[in-house]
Amino acid sequence: MTSVLFVVSAADAWTLQDGTTHPTGFWAEELATPHRLFREAGWEIVIATPGGVPPTVDQVSLGEAAGSDEDRRELEAYLESIRTELAAPLRLEDVDDREFDVVFYPGGHGPMEDLAEDPVSGALLARRVTADAPVALLCHAPAAVLAAKDADGANVFAGRRMTAYSDEEERAGGLADQAKWLLETELKEAGVVYEKADEPMAPKVVVDGTVYTGQNPASSAELAQRLIADLG
């Protein structure tokens, strides 16, 4: 049976450049859709967060951003169906990622608050990239690679083709001017070969060896389906 470790942000707020915080967490579609598709494929799923803190869903992702009323209800119903899993995640510090076939990071602004600087997550990602072990990051979750460095302080993802939530999409969302930093810009500065869809919010999946990335919420299903096709 294929196994997947979901590494989910424990942050419930995103610190802006003026020191104020913006409520956040994980993006509903980016966790629920891949989780459902993996479960339907018969995969074993484990959820972990820094410190084992129950993750917070970004309420914006359950509003108009979720799409139609039917889409929103389906997301809410699915998250409710895995409420027990979400309420008691493992401590990321206690997990051996080598026991899993793939490690999956859902997005939301949460990863920009904690996973971008988390040494445990950074070491996990560095270890998997070095070992050519599959890892997938969605939307804002590629912020986590900023903490993945080698012994000399160089980012282990430098030179890798990846996608992530674009600066243009961040500006369209209205928070770019308040952010301390923008993800696309930071990934490029870290040496990542950044790619994006021709149009904002269009689905985009990039695969470079064992590194799988999706650009935005619309990429959730495509990224999960690609993983299932390659690893399932």
N, C-alpha and C positions, 0 to 999 in steps of 0.2 A: 504493500500500500504506500502510495506517495504521501509524504508528510510535509507540512508547511508550517513554519513559525511566523505568526503575525507579530511584528514589532510595532507597537502603537504608542504614540506620544502620550505622556501623562499630563501634559500642560492643559490648563483650562483657560489661560489668558496669554496674550501675545503682547510683549512690551514694545511700545512704539518709541520713536526717537525723542519725544518730549517727556518720556518717563511714565506716561499714562498706559493703561492696559486695555486691550480689546478682547472681549470674550471669544474664545476659540475652543479648539479640541480637534477631534478627527472629523473628516468630512464623511457624512453618512453613506453616500453612494460608493465612495472609494473603499470603505470597509465592507459594507453589506453586499455589494454586487460580487466582488471577487470571492468573499466567504461563501456565498450561496453557490456560485459556480464550482468552486473547489469541493464543496460538500456534495453537490450533485454528481461530481466526477468520482466520488468515493474517497476523497483525500482525508487524511487525518489532520486536524487543525488544532493548533495550540496558540493562545494569545499571551503575550508578555508585554510589560511596560516597565520603564525605569521605576524601581522601588516597589513594583507590584501594585501601583496606584490604579484603581479603576478608571479607565479612560472616559473622557467627557465628549459627547457628540456636540459638534458645533450646531447650535440651533438654527443658524442661517441655512444650513444644508438641509433642513427639514421644512423650510419655507418655500417661497417662490422658486428658489434656486433648485429645488428638487424636481421641478417640472410640473406636470399636471397634478391635480388632486389625487388621481389614482396612483401615480408614481409615488407621491409623498406617502400615501397610506401604505403602499407596499413596502417602502423603506422602513417606516415606523413599525410595521408588523414584523418584518424580518429582524430588525434590531431587538424587538421585544422577544422574539423566539430564541435569541442567543443571549438574553439578558444575564443568565447565570454565568456564562463564559466571561462576559464583559465585566461582571461584578467581582470576579475573583481571578484576575490575570496572574500569571507567574511573575516573579521578580526577574527582570532581564538579567540581573547580576548572577542569578542562580542557574541560568539556562545554558546548556551546551549546544550551540548551533550546529555542531557537527552531527548531531542526531537527526537533523532535518534535511530533506532533499532540496528545499528552497526556503529562503527567508523573504518575507513580503512586508513592505512598509507602505501602509496607506497614508494619504496626505491629510490636508487641512493645514491651517497655519500653525498648529501645535508643534510639528517638528522643527519649525524655525525658532521656537522658544527653547526647547530642551534638547532634541536629538542632534541639532547642529553643533552642539558643544558636549554631548554626552560621551565620556571616554569609553564606557562599556560598549555602547553601540558602535562607536568609531573603531574599536578594536575588533569587534565582530565583523564589520564590513571589510576591514583591512585583511583579516584572516581569510575570509571567503574569497575575496578577489585574488589573493595570492595563491589560494588553493584551486582556483577555477571552479568554485562551488556556486551554484545559481543564487542570485539575489535579484529582487525586483523592487522598484521604488516608484511611487505614483504621485504625480502632481507636485505638491510642496515637499513630499517626503525625501526627494533627492538632497534636501538641505542636510540630511544626515551624513552624506558623503564628505561634508566639509570637516568632519571630525575624524575621518579615516586617513591617517598618515603613517608613513613608515618611520623607521628609527632615525632617519635624517630630517624628519619633519616635512617631507614631500607628500603631497596627496596621492594616494594609491590609485585614484581614478583618473589622474592626469593622462591625457591621450585617449581616453575612452569616449566613444560616441554615446551620448545620452540626450534625453529630453527631460523637461520639467516645466512647471508653470512659468510662462514667459513674463518678462517685464511688461510687455504690452497688455497681457491679460490682467496683471496686477493693477496696472493703471486703470484699466476698464472697470475693475472692481472698486475703485475709489480709495484704496488704502496705500497706494505706492508712495505718495508724497509724505505720508506719516511713518513709513517703515524705516527702520534703522539701515536696512540693506535689502536689495532685491536679489532673488534667487538666481535668475539667469545670469546676471552680472557676476555674482560671486562664484558660480560654477565655472564660468569662463576664466575668471582670475585664478581659479584653482587648477586650471589646465584642462578642464573637460572640453571635449569637442561637442558643443551644444547644437542641437537640431530642433526645429519646431515645425508645426503644421503651417500650411500656406495661409490659413485663416485662423484668427483667435477662436478658442474654444472648440475647434475641430479636433477629432480624435487623432492621436499620433502615438505610435509605439516604436521604440528604437531598441534593437537588440545588438549588442556587441559582445560576442562570445557568451559568457554566462551572466552578463549584466543586462537586465531587462528594465526599461523605464517607460512610463506613460506620462503624457504631458499634462493632462487635466482630468476633471471628473468624467468627461465624455469618453476618455480612454480606458475607463475602469474595466468594462467587459472585454474589450479587445486585448488588453494586457493579460487578463486572467485566462482568456481563451488561448492565447499564444503559449502561455506557460503550460496549460493542460495539453496542448498539442505536442509540445516539445518534451515534456517531462512525465505526462500521465500514462 
